[in-house]
């Protein structure tokens, strides 16, 4: 789901921009952490998906009482509620589209092309191929049976018998 939203740009509502602008003008020339991001948001009036996720994370972790100025520079409660609701809506759209594809494939009887809309296409390795490194193989299918087929154990037993004599 992240892959579909990555790189998308969202317009910031005007009421949030007004809140950020009000906070920046109150500060004047005083520097506070987050002022550059606030000015950039005011200038662009847009936010990228990754940046919006960072803003939501910051809003969750900022102490609203002690760091009220930082909290307001990010957009405060207005930004938090809007971004949470907006991101959830975008994620729901993607989830619904994938579910619709899956249901359509199930109804249409498509089995080989798109069995699961949530998984990307890939080719599975056939089970009948022997592993490349027989000694380090962890699979129960490939670790013991190819070794028995190569008769390695029989050779080891013959060597042990020769050493004992």
C-alpha positions, -999 to +999 in steps of 0.1 A: +000+000+000+029+023+007+042+018-028+010+032-044+010+063-022+048+070-023+055+101-042+020+114-042+014+151-034-016+164-014-030+199-012-031+213+023-065+228+033-065+266+037-075+265+074-044+246+083-022+270+063-038+299+081-030+282+115+006+277+105+009+312+091-005+326+123+021+307+144+050+318+121+039+355+123+037+353+161+073+340+163+087+368+143+125+364+140+128+339+168+141+305+156+123+273+167+128+238+155+103+232+127+101+267+114+118+259+081+093+231+074+064+254+083+077+281+059+081+255+031+045+242+037+032+278+035+052+284+003+043+252-015+008+247-001+013+210-008+028+181+011+042+148-001+031+115+013+064+108+031+065+143+046+029+140+057+037+107+075+066+124+093+044+153+103+018+129+118+046+111+136+059+144+150+024+155+161+019+122+179+052+125+198+053+163+206+042+173+241+013+196+235+017+215+267+055+220+269+062+224+232+030+242+221+049+263+196+064+233+178+030+216+178+014+247+162+042+250+136+033+215+124-004+225+121-016+214+155-049+195+160-062+206+126-033+191+107-034+159+128-071+153+123-070+162+086-039+141+078-052+111+098-085+112+081-071+119+046-044+092+047-069+067+060-092+075+031-064+072+005-053+038+020-089+027+020-092+035-017-062+014-025-074-015-003-108-014-019-093-014-054-072-044-046-102-062-030-123-055-061-096-069-084-094-100-062-132-105-062-133-100-100-106-125-105-124-150-083-157-145-101-141-146-135-122-178-128-088-163-135-064-186-117-029-182-131-026-145-140-036-127-108-044-151-080-039-125-052-040-088-059-020-081-028+010-100-040+033-090-068+039-114-096+068-138-092+079-172-103+081-199-077+111-222-076+101-258-086+103-283-057+120-310-078+152-290-084+180-300-061+194-272-039+227-256-049+244-261-016+234-295-001+253-291+031+237-258+042+202-265+031+176-261+059+147-276+040+134-310+052+128-318+015+162-310+002+187-316+031+183-353+036+168-368+004+195-356-021+222-367+003+207-402+004+203-402-034+240-394-038+248-423-014+270-401+007+261-419+038+270-452+024+304-440+014+310-425+049+300-459+065+325-477+042+353-453+052+345-458+089+347-495+085+380-493+068+394-470+095+382-494+123+400-524+107 
